[in-house]
Amino acid sequence: MVSTQDNSKNMSEEMQHIIDHARALVDATSGELDDRIKAAREALKERLDSSKSGLGEIEAQLLDKVKAADEFIHIQPYYAIGGTFITGLLMGWFMSRK
């Protein structure tokens, strides 16, 4: 089973790859003189900067929620099993309806 830290690391690496590819796109269009390309390039650059700062916050919140869920399951496993069973029954019932 893959641990939450491994999942978090994989997610972080994927986001970093996306950011790197977008930054490469910005750098590749730096010589273009068209105003639309310049405006799109600046907008992309601003969004990249804001997404880098927001990524850390989202990752921390996600890890906190995963740890809380993990603790709850370890403390009260029967509630987690029962909730999962009931959710599965409801989903099966909704999916079987036409």
C-alpha positions as CSV (number, residue, x, y, z in Angstrom):
1,M,0.0,0.0,0.0
2,V,1.3,3.4,-0.9
3,S,1.6,5.8,2.1
4,T,0.1,9.3,2.2
5,Q,3.6,10.8,2.1
6,D,4.4,8.9,-1.2
7,N,1.1,10.2,-2.7
8,S,1.8,13.7,-1.5
9,K,5.3,13.5,-3.0
10,N,4.0,12.2,-6.3
11,M,1.3,14.9,-6.4
12,S,3.9,17.6,-5.7
13,E,6.3,16.3,-8.3
14,E,3.5,16.2,-10.9
15,M,2.5,19.8,-10.1
16,Q,6.1,20.8,-10.3
17,H,6.4,19.2,-13.8
18,I,3.3,21.1,-14.9
19,I,4.7,24.4,-13.6
20,D,8.1,23.7,-15.3
21,H,6.4,23.0,-18.6
22,A,4.3,26.2,-18.4
23,R,7.5,28.2,-17.5
24,A,9.2,26.7,-20.5
25,L,6.3,27.8,-22.7
26,V,6.6,31.4,-21.2
27,D,10.3,31.4,-22.0
28,A,9.8,30.0,-25.5
29,T,7.5,32.9,-26.4
30,S,9.6,35.6,-24.9
31,G,10.9,36.8,-28.3
32,E,7.4,37.2,-29.8
33,L,6.3,40.7,-30.5
34,D,2.5,40.3,-30.9
35,D,0.5,42.1,-28.2
36,R,-1.8,39.1,-27.6
37,I,1.1,36.7,-27.1
38,K,2.6,39.2,-24.6
39,A,-0.6,39.6,-22.7
40,A,-1.1,35.8,-22.6
41,R,2.5,35.3,-21.5
42,E,2.2,37.8,-18.7
43,A,-1.1,36.3,-17.5
44,L,0.4,32.8,-17.5
45,K,3.4,34.1,-15.6
46,E,1.2,35.7,-12.9
47,R,-0.9,32.5,-12.6
48,L,2.2,30.4,-12.3
49,D,3.5,32.6,-9.5
50,S,0.2,32.5,-7.6
51,S,-0.2,28.7,-8.1
52,K,3.3,28.0,-6.7
53,S,2.4,29.8,-3.5
54,G,-1.1,28.2,-3.3
55,L,0.3,24.7,-3.9
56,G,2.0,24.5,-0.6
57,E,-1.1,25.6,1.3
58,I,-3.3,23.1,-0.5
59,E,-0.8,20.3,0.1
60,A,-0.7,21.1,3.9
61,Q,-4.5,21.2,4.2
62,L,-4.8,17.9,2.3
63,L,-2.2,16.2,4.5
64,D,-4.0,17.5,7.6
65,K,-7.3,16.1,6.4
66,V,-5.8,12.7,5.5
67,K,-4.1,12.4,8.9
68,A,-7.4,13.3,10.7
69,A,-9.2,10.6,8.7
70,D,-6.5,8.1,9.3
71,E,-6.7,8.8,13.1
72,F,-10.5,8.4,13.1
73,I,-10.3,5.1,11.3
74,H,-7.7,3.8,13.7
75,I,-9.7,4.9,16.7
76,Q,-13.2,3.8,15.5
77,P,-12.8,1.3,12.7
78,Y,-16.3,-0.1,12.9
79,Y,-17.8,3.3,12.2
80,A,-15.6,3.7,9.2
81,I,-16.5,0.2,8.0
82,G,-20.2,0.8,8.6
83,G,-20.2,4.2,6.8
84,T,-18.4,2.7,3.8
85,F,-20.9,-0.2,3.7
86,I,-23.9,2.2,3.8
87,T,-22.4,4.5,1.3
88,G,-21.8,1.6,-1.1
89,L,-25.3,0.4,-0.7
90,L,-26.7,3.9,-1.4
91,M,-24.5,4.3,-4.4
92,G,-25.5,0.9,-5.8
93,W,-29.1,1.7,-5.3
94,F,-28.8,5.1,-7.1
95,M,-26.8,3.6,-9.9
96,S,-29.3,0.8,-10.5
97,R,-32.2,3.2,-10.8
98,K,-33.2,4.2,-14.3
